Amino acid sequence: MGLFDKLVGWLRLKKEVNVLCLGLDNSGKTTIINKLKPSNAQVQDIVPTIGFNIEKFKTSSLSFTVFDMSGQGRYRNLWEHYYKEGQAIIFVIDSADKLRMVVAKEELDNLLNHPDIKHRRIPILFFANKMDVRDALSSVKVSQLLCLENIKDKPWHICATDAIKGEGLQEGVDWLQDQIMQSDQNNENVSV
Ligand code: G3D
């Protein structure tokens, strides 16, 4: 089963799933989203998202909102507005960019403490991307530097990925799908 077919499995949830794809610029968000889209819709030329840029991709049951999180303080209010709508988060890290790991952590902390995220059990999938780059940090190391073990009130998972080859993405998508289906079932049980 292809990645997109997996994602279409979410159709069974009978609702649109809004996935926020976040991370610093150049971490690989656009490359990842393009791998998740159906092959005939993939963009061949990937333009790094520079400056303030929100991209939205819509497939049959999935709506992805992608934006960069750093260096755009004056626009922050605009993109934070999307937090409310997100039902799942994909947070992409450039594992080879050791210098900006601290910036990635700051942005993650801001995200986790945001009023529209803080009290929700929203699943967060971390992609420790660019694993193919020599000297890239391992996903365990990335996890340590971002202090992921401190996230106690949200389900989270980290996958080592090479977005160019598409490696590791499937595992992450499977996990995210399980989480969304589980939370859907829990909500149904609550409303019965
Ligand atoms: P962004 O959307 O988060 O800003 P992009 O990031 O998807 O535009 O990717 C930024 C650059 O990193 C691109 O290279 C892209 O090809 C590259 N990239 C993305 N994922 C990987 C990966 O897993 N491994 C490697 N080696 N490179 C990756 P360019 O050269 O176009 O800037």
Boltz pocket constraint, residues with backbone or C-beta under 6 A from the ligand:
constraints:
  - pocket:
      binder: B
      contacts: [[A, 23], [A, 24], [A, 25], [A, 26], [A, 27], [A, 28], [A, 29], [A, 30], [A, 31], [A, 32], [A, 46], [A, 47], [A, 48], [A, 49], [A, 129], [A, 130], [A, 131], [A, 132], [A, 133], [A, 161], [A, 162], [A, 163], [A, 164], [A, 165]]
      max_distance: 6.0
